Amino acid sequence: MGNVGEKKNKIRKVEGQPSKNLMAERRRRKRLNDRLSMLRSIVPKISKMDRTSILGDAIDYMKELLEKIHTLREDDNVKDEIKDIKFVGNFKELKPNEALVKKPPKFEVERRNEDTRIEICCSAKPGLLLSTVSTLEALGLDVQQCVISCFSDFSLQASCSEAREHRTILSGEDVKQTLFKTAGFGGRCL
């Protein structure tokens, strides 16, 4: 009788829990459905919502993408060939920074009470920032805020404050001319 009771307990356990194979199959189907959902969200044109249509539409979309890649590579090759052609005639080769160098330097100084706003835009030179800040300090101007850009040219926008004793000594034009000379430009600033 001991054997019969053990068999009933085993049967009850099996009836209460699903088998390992069944659980594995459910996990596999869930992964498959999740991946189909991801595929459906990526492919722009889905004709039907069944598995075969999703896969067929995904294959068509992949073919379209491969055609686009092929076309873009051909266009890129054509552009490279055009670049290799030498132009003959009155065309002058323009260097990337040439147009920027031709711009005249811009130095603006605006004074209000004890505050001075300075804007400089000129061609970039090594050590220009250091010499500009040193000149401002030598003139008695304390830099409160400064925005600097050295992307293609040197550009500086600064807000400075100064003591009253320095204010009467230097005019805005004097500050402008001193900065102009410090930046390495001879002569007078226009």
GROMACS elastic network, one bead per residue, 0.5 to 0.9 nm:
[ bonds ]
;  ai    aj funct       b0    kb
    1     4     6  0.52749   500
    1     5     6  0.66529   500
    1     6     6  0.89658   500
    2     5     6  0.54643   500
    2     6     6  0.65254   500
    2     7     6  0.89149   500
    3     6     6  0.52768   500
    3     7     6  0.63329   500
    3     8     6  0.88247   500
    4     7     6  0.52156   500
    4     8     6  0.63995   500
    4     9     6  0.89062   500
    5     8     6  0.51733   500
    5     9     6  0.64089   500
    5    10     6  0.88232   500
    6     9     6  0.51605   500
    6    10     6  0.63322   500
    6    11     6  0.86563   500
    7    10     6  0.51405   500
    7    11     6  0.61281   500
    7    12     6  0.86267   500
    8    11     6  0.50484   500
    8    12     6  0.61657   500
    8    13     6  0.86996   500
    9    12     6  0.51334   500
    9    13     6  0.62902   500
    9    14     6  0.87501   500
   10    13     6  0.51202   500
   10    14     6  0.62928   500
   10    15     6  0.86388   500
   11    14     6  0.51904   500
   11    15     6  0.61648   500
   11    16     6  0.86991   500
   12    15     6  0.50476   500
   12    16     6  0.61671   500
   12    17     6  0.87745   500
   13    16     6  0.52264   500
   13    17     6  0.62973   500
   14    17     6  0.54461   500
   14    18     6  0.69502   500
   14    19     6  0.73290   500
   15    18     6  0.72740   500
   18    21     6  0.83098   500
   18    22     6  0.63869   500
   18    23     6  0.67982   500
   19    22     6  0.52706   500
   19    23     6  0.64500   500
   19    24     6  0.87271   500
   20    23     6  0.51752   500
   20    24     6  0.61190   500
   20    25     6  0.85848   500
   21    24     6  0.50651   500
   21    25     6  0.61145   500
   21    26     6  0.86446   500
   22    25     6  0.51045   500
   22    26     6  0.62669   500
   22    27     6  0.87546   500
   23    26     6  0.50886   500
   23    27     6  0.62756   500
   23    28     6  0.86300   500
   24    27     6  0.51657   500
   24    28     6  0.61825   500
   24    29     6  0.86909   500
   25    28     6  0.50365   500
   25    29     6  0.61809   500
   25    30     6  0.85671   500
   26    29     6  0.51544   500
   26    30     6  0.60931   500
   26    31     6  0.86310   500
   27    30     6  0.50552   500
   27    31     6  0.61827   500
   27    32     6  0.85679   500
   28    31     6  0.52151   500
   28    32     6  0.61857   500
   28    33     6  0.86509   500
   29    33     6  0.60424   500
   29    34     6  0.84827   500
   30    33     6  0.50978   500
   30    34     6  0.60523   500
   30    35     6  0.85603   500
   31    34     6  0.50726   500
   31    35     6  0.61542   500
   31    36     6  0.85666   500
   32    35     6  0.51963   500
   32    36     6  0.61691   500
   32    37     6  0.86302   500
   33    36     6  0.50129   500
   33    37     6  0.61384   500
   33    38     6  0.86858   500
   33    51     6  0.89856   500
   34    37     6  0.50567   500
   34    38     6  0.63355   500
   34    39     6  0.86708   500
   35    38     6  0.50348   500
   35    39     6  0.61318   500
   35    40     6  0.84867   500
   36    40     6  0.59825   500
   36    41     6  0.85697   500
   36    51     6  0.73884   500
   36    54     6  0.74923   500
   36    55     6  0.82584   500
   37    41     6  0.62416   500
   37    42     6  0.87782   500
   38    41     6  0.51252   500
   38    42     6  0.63896   500
   38    43     6  0.88787   500
   39    42     6  0.51793   500
   39    43     6  0.62476   500
   39    54     6  0.76026   500
   39    55     6  0.82374   500
   39    58     6  0.73554   500
   40    43     6  0.54973   500
   40    44     6  0.78804   500
   40    45     6  0.86847   500
   40    46     6  0.70448   500
   40    49     6  0.83780   500
   40    54     6  0.63739   500
   40    55     6  0.87014   500
   40    57     6  0.89835   500
   40    58     6  0.79933   500
   41    44     6  0.73506   500
   42    58     6  0.85825   500
   43    46     6  0.67975   500
   43    54     6  0.83717   500
   43    57     6  0.73359   500
   43    58     6  0.59491   500
   43    61     6  0.67371   500
   43    62     6  0.89363   500
   44    57     6  0.89044   500
   44    58     6  0.88630   500
   44    61     6  0.80446   500
   45    57     6  0.69214   500
   45    58     6  0.85167   500
   45    61     6  0.80576   500
   46    49     6  0.71561   500
   46    53     6  0.72145   500
   46    54     6  0.61935   500
   46    56     6  0.89612   500
   46    57     6  0.59631   500
   46    58     6  0.81173   500
   47    53     6  0.65527   500
   47    54     6  0.75864   500
   47    57     6  0.72608   500
   48    51     6  0.84929   500
   48    52     6  0.86787   500
   48    53     6  0.56161   500
   48    54     6  0.69324   500
   49    52     6  0.85012   500
   49    53     6  0.66269   500
   49    54     6  0.64481   500
   50    53     6  0.55586   500
   50    54     6  0.62994   500
   50    55     6  0.88114   500
   51    54     6  0.51925   500
   51    55     6  0.62098   500
   51    56     6  0.85511   500
   52    55     6  0.52009   500
   52    56     6  0.60044   500
   52    57     6  0.84916   500
   53    57     6  0.59185   500
   53    58     6  0.83539   500
   54    57     6  0.52265   500
   54    58     6  0.60751   500
   54    59     6  0.86629   500
   55    58     6  0.50237   500
   55    59     6  0.62227   500
   55    60     6  0.87180   500
   56    59     6  0.51482   500
   56    60     6  0.63221   500
   56    61     6  0.86581   500
   57    60     6  0.50626   500
   57    61     6  0.61062   500
   57    62     6  0.86105   500
   58    61     6  0.50279   500
   58    62     6  0.61766   500
   58    63     6  0.86892   500
   59    62     6  0.50953   500
   59    63     6  0.63353   500
   59    64     6  0.87868   500
   60    63     6  0.51129   500
   60    64     6  0.63669   500
   60    65     6  0.87733   500
   61    64     6  0.50633   500
   61    65     6  0.62716   500
   61    66     6  0.86938   500
   62    65     6  0.50618   500
   62    66     6  0.62008   500
   62    67     6  0.86645   500
   63    66     6  0.51084   500
   63    67     6  0.62656   500
   63    68     6  0.87154   500
   64    67     6  0.51115   500
   64    68     6  0.62816   500
   64    69     6  0.87175   500
   65    68     6  0.50429   500
   65    69     6  0.62164   500
   65    70     6  0.86271   500
   66    69     6  0.50572   500
   66    70     6  0.61981   500
   66    71     6  0.86405   500
   67    70     6  0.50540   500
   67    71     6  0.61497   500
   67    72     6  0.86015   500
   68    71     6  0.50374   500
   68    72     6  0.60668   500
   68    73     6  0.85378   500
   69    72     6  0.51569   500
   69    73     6  0.61595   500
   69    74     6  0.86383   500
   70    73     6  0.52233   500
   70    74     6  0.63062   500
   70    75     6  0.87497   500
   71    74     6  0.51194   500
   71    75     6  0.62331   500
   71    76     6  0.86292   500
   72    75     6  0.50053   500
   72    76     6  0.60911   500
   72    77     6  0.85995   500
   73    77     6  0.61975   500
   73    78     6  0.86648   500
   74    77     6  0.50902   500
   74    78     6  0.62883   500
   74    79     6  0.87403   500
   75    78     6  0.50647   500
   75    79     6  0.62791   500
   75    80     6  0.87082   500
   76    79     6  0.50964   500
   76    80     6  0.62757   500
   76    81     6  0.87142   500
   77    80     6  0.50639   500
   77    81     6  0.62741   500
   77    82     6  0.87175   500
   78    81     6  0.50698   500
   78    82     6  0.62682   500
   78    83     6  0.87287   500
   79    82     6  0.50495   500
   79    83     6  0.62675   500
   79    84     6  0.87447   500
   80    83     6  0.51227   500
   80    84     6  0.63948   500
   81    84     6  0.51352   500
   81    85     6  0.66734   500
   82    85     6  0.53508   500
   82    86     6  0.86398   500
   83    86     6  0.77195   500
   87    90     6  0.88308   500
   87    91     6  0.71301   500
   88    91     6  0.70781   500
   89    92     6  0.86006   500
   91    94     6  0.89981   500
   94    97     6  0.84198   500
   94    98     6  0.66305   500
   94    99     6  0.80160   500
   95    98     6  0.51970   500
   95    99     6  0.77841   500
   96    99     6  0.71261   500
   96   100     6  0.81142   500
   97   100     6  0.52260   500
   97   101     6  0.62245   500
   97   102     6  0.88705   500
   97   152     6  0.74838   500
   98   101     6  0.52309   500
   98   102     6  0.64926   500
   99   102     6  0.53970   500
   99   103     6  0.69932   500
  100   103     6  0.55629   500
  100   104     6  0.89227   500
  100   123     6  0.76594   500
  100   152     6  0.76508   500
  100   153     6  0.73715   500
  101   104     6  0.77689   500
  101   122     6  0.81953   500
  101   123     6  0.61227   500
  101   153     6  0.81521   500
  102   105     6  0.89828   500
  103   106     6  0.87695   500
  103   122     6  0.79261   500
  103   123     6  0.84479   500
  104   121     6  0.87518   500
  104   122     6  0.71879   500
  104   123     6  0.87669   500
  105   120     6  0.76569   500
  105   121     6  0.57723   500
  105   123     6  0.71764   500
  105   180     6  0.86862   500
  105   185     6  0.88011   500
  105   189     6  0.85971   500
  106   119     6  0.76358   500
  106   120     6  0.56266   500
  106   121     6  0.50015   500
  106   122     6  0.62418   500
  106   180     6  0.89461   500
  106   189     6  0.85124   500
  106   190     6  0.86168   500
  107   118     6  0.75440   500
  107   119     6  0.58552   500
  107   121     6  0.65614   500
  107   122     6  0.82107   500
  107   176     6  0.63711   500
  107   177     6  0.85536   500
  107   179     6  0.78475   500
  107   180     6  0.70060   500
  107   189     6  0.75951   500
  107   190     6  0.85678   500
  108   117     6  0.80328   500
  108   118     6  0.57477   500
  108   119     6  0.50741   500
  108   120     6  0.64483   500
  108   172     6  0.88100   500
  108   173     6  0.89516   500
  108   176     6  0.66662   500
  109   116     6  0.69387   500
  109   117     6  0.58002   500
  109   119     6  0.65499   500
  109   120     6  0.87246   500
  109   172     6  0.57705   500
  109   173     6  0.73263   500
  109   175     6  0.72301   500
  109   176     6  0.59821   500
  110   115     6  0.85031   500
  110   116     6  0.57049   500
  110   117     6  0.51010   500
  110   118     6  0.64895   500
  110   119     6  0.87028   500
  110   172     6  0.65819   500
  111   114     6  0.74689   500
  111   115     6  0.59531   500
  111   117     6  0.63108   500
  111   118     6  0.86768   500
  111   171     6  0.85670   500
  111   172     6  0.64137   500
  112   115     6  0.52355   500
  112   116     6  0.61673   500
  112   117     6  0.82316   500
  113   116     6  0.79960   500
  113   167     6  0.87847   500
  114   160     6  0.84336   500
  114   161     6  0.56509   500
  114   162     6  0.56807   500
  114   163     6  0.70325   500
  114   164     6  0.69984   500
  114   167     6  0.73768   500
  115   159     6  0.70798   500
  115   160     6  0.57363   500
  115   162     6  0.66961   500
  116   141     6  0.81476   500
  116   158     6  0.81861   500
  116   159     6  0.59008   500
  116   160     6  0.50567   500
  116   161     6  0.60714   500
  116   162     6  0.78307   500
  116   172     6  0.83514   500
  117   157     6  0.74483   500
  117   158     6  0.58344   500
  117   160     6  0.62605   500
  117   161     6  0.87926   500
  118   156     6  0.77023   500
  118   157     6  0.56934   500
  118   158     6  0.51343   500
  118   159     6  0.64317   500
  118   160     6  0.77672   500
  118   176     6  0.84437   500
  119   155     6  0.75557   500
  119   156     6  0.57013   500
  119   158     6  0.64979   500
  119   159     6  0.89723   500
  120   154     6  0.76624   500
  120   155     6  0.55574   500
  120   156     6  0.50859   500
  120   157     6  0.64876   500
  120   158     6  0.87620   500
  120   179     6  0.87138   500
  120   180     6  0.89265   500
  121   124     6  0.88519   500
  121   153     6  0.70013   500
  121   154     6  0.56743   500
  121   156     6  0.65381   500
  121   157     6  0.87254   500
  122   125     6  0.89205   500
  122   153     6  0.59236   500
  122   154     6  0.53803   500
  122   155     6  0.66381   500
  122   183     6  0.84094   500
  123   152     6  0.78704   500
  123   154     6  0.55933   500
  123   155     6  0.85125   500
  124   127     6  0.89633   500
  124   128     6  0.71513   500
  124   150     6  0.68479   500
  124   151     6  0.89081   500
  124   152     6  0.74461   500
  124   155     6  0.83402   500
  125   128     6  0.55683   500
  125   129     6  0.86335   500
  125   153     6  0.87506   500
  125   154     6  0.77757   500
  125   183     6  0.82312   500
  125   184     6  0.87193   500
  126   129     6  0.80663   500
  127   130     6  0.53983   500
  127   131     6  0.62283   500
  127   132     6  0.85900   500
  128   131     6  0.52510   500
  128   132     6  0.60195   500
  128   133     6  0.86361   500
  128   154     6  0.81600   500
  128   182     6  0.80881   500
  128   183     6  0.61530   500
  128   184     6  0.84956   500
  129   132     6  0.51361   500
  129   133     6  0.61968   500
  129   134     6  0.85137   500
  129   148     6  0.86433   500
  129   154     6  0.83740   500
  129   156     6  0.84674   500
  129   183     6  0.88168   500
  130   133     6  0.53388   500
  130   134     6  0.60687   500
  130   135     6  0.85406   500
  131   134     6  0.50535   500
  131   135     6  0.60399   500
  131   136     6  0.86327   500
  131   179     6  0.89123   500
  131   182     6  0.65798   500
  131   183     6  0.74077   500
  132   135     6  0.51244   500
  132   136     6  0.62878   500
  132   137     6  0.87663   500
  132   179     6  0.65930   500
  132   182     6  0.66534   500
  132   183     6  0.69770   500
  133   136     6  0.50711   500
  133   137     6  0.63012   500
  133   138     6  0.86271   500
  133   143     6  0.81247   500
  134   137     6  0.51647   500
  134   138     6  0.61300   500
  134   139     6  0.86547   500
  135   139     6  0.61819   500
  135   140     6  0.87593   500
  135   141     6  0.87438   500
  135   178     6  0.77106   500
  135   179     6  0.69373   500
  135   182     6  0.72711   500
  136   139     6  0.51620   500
  136   140     6  0.65598   500
  136   141     6  0.52758   500
  136   142     6  0.72246   500
  136   143     6  0.77080   500
  136   160     6  0.85995   500
  136   175     6  0.83147   500
  136   179     6  0.79730   500
  137   140     6  0.51264   500
  137   141     6  0.52404   500
  137   142     6  0.62106   500
  137   143     6  0.79656   500
  138   141     6  0.73860   500
  139   142     6  0.89679   500
  139   162     6  0.88637   500
  139   166     6  0.75973   500
  139   170     6  0.81194   500
  139   175     6  0.76204   500
  139   178     6  0.89709   500
  140   161     6  0.85426   500
  140   162     6  0.60203   500
  140   163     6  0.71711   500
  140   166     6  0.62944   500
  140   167     6  0.87625   500
  141   160     6  0.57554   500
  141   161     6  0.56597   500
  141   163     6  0.77829   500
  141   166     6  0.83855   500
  142   159     6  0.85176   500
  142   160     6  0.52486   500
  142   161     6  0.52829   500
  142   162     6  0.60999   500
  142   163     6  0.88654   500
  143   146     6  0.69300   500
  143   158     6  0.66829   500
  143   159     6  0.60462   500
  143   161     6  0.66566   500
  143   162     6  0.89483   500
  144   158     6  0.74539   500
  144   159     6  0.55929   500
  144   160     6  0.52381   500
  144   161     6  0.68328   500
  145   157     6  0.82470   500
  145   158     6  0.56239   500
  145   159     6  0.51644   500
  145   160     6  0.70549   500
  146   156     6  0.69823   500
  146   157     6  0.56442   500
  146   159     6  0.63806   500
  146   160     6  0.86006   500
  147   155     6  0.80434   500
  147   156     6  0.57196   500
  147   157     6  0.51565   500
  147   158     6  0.63659   500
  148   154     6  0.75566   500
  148   155     6  0.56492   500
  148   157     6  0.65564   500
  148   158     6  0.84447   500
  149   152     6  0.82276   500
  149   153     6  0.74999   500
  149   154     6  0.59390   500
  149   155     6  0.50166   500
  149   156     6  0.65214   500
  150   153     6  0.54487   500
  150   155     6  0.63245   500
  150   156     6  0.87375   500
  151   154     6  0.72795   500
  151   155     6  0.85929   500
  162   165     6  0.83598   500
  162   166     6  0.67227   500
  162   167     6  0.68783   500
  163   166     6  0.56836   500
  163   167     6  0.66281   500
  164   167     6  0.50226   500
  164   168     6  0.69880   500
  165   168     6  0.61019   500
  165   169     6  0.71091   500
  166   169     6  0.52352   500
  166   170     6  0.65022   500
  167   170     6  0.58479   500
  167   171     6  0.72807   500
  168   171     6  0.72895   500
  170   173     6  0.79849   500
  170   174     6  0.58156   500
  170   175     6  0.67400   500
  171   174     6  0.51660   500
  171   175     6  0.65163   500
  171   176     6  0.86975   500
  172   175     6  0.52142   500
  172   176     6  0.62004   500
  172   177     6  0.87595   500
  173   177     6  0.61574   500
  173   178     6  0.85695   500
  174   177     6  0.52101   500
  174   178     6  0.61241   500
  174   179     6  0.86029   500
  175   178     6  0.52016   500
  175   179     6  0.62003   500
  175   180     6  0.85436   500
  176   179     6  0.52928   500
  176   180     6  0.61369   500
  176   181     6  0.87942   500
  176   189     6  0.74341   500
  177   181     6  0.62433   500
  177   182     6  0.85654   500
  177   187     6  0.88218   500
  177   188     6  0.64094   500
  177   189     6  0.59229   500
  178   181     6  0.52694   500
  178   182     6  0.61411   500
  178   183     6  0.86472   500
  179   183     6  0.61231   500
  179   184     6  0.88791   500
  180   183     6  0.52768   500
  180   184     6  0.69393   500
  180   185     6  0.59261   500
  180   186     6  0.77966   500
  180   187     6  0.85720   500
  180   188     6  0.75384   500
  180   189     6  0.62321   500
  181   184     6  0.53409   500
  181   185     6  0.52409   500
  181   186     6  0.59102   500
  181   187     6  0.74521   500
  181   188     6  0.78719   500
  181   189     6  0.83640   500
  182   185     6  0.73305   500
  183   186     6  0.88961   500
  185   188     6  0.81659   500
  185   189     6  0.82614   500
  186   189     6  0.85145   500
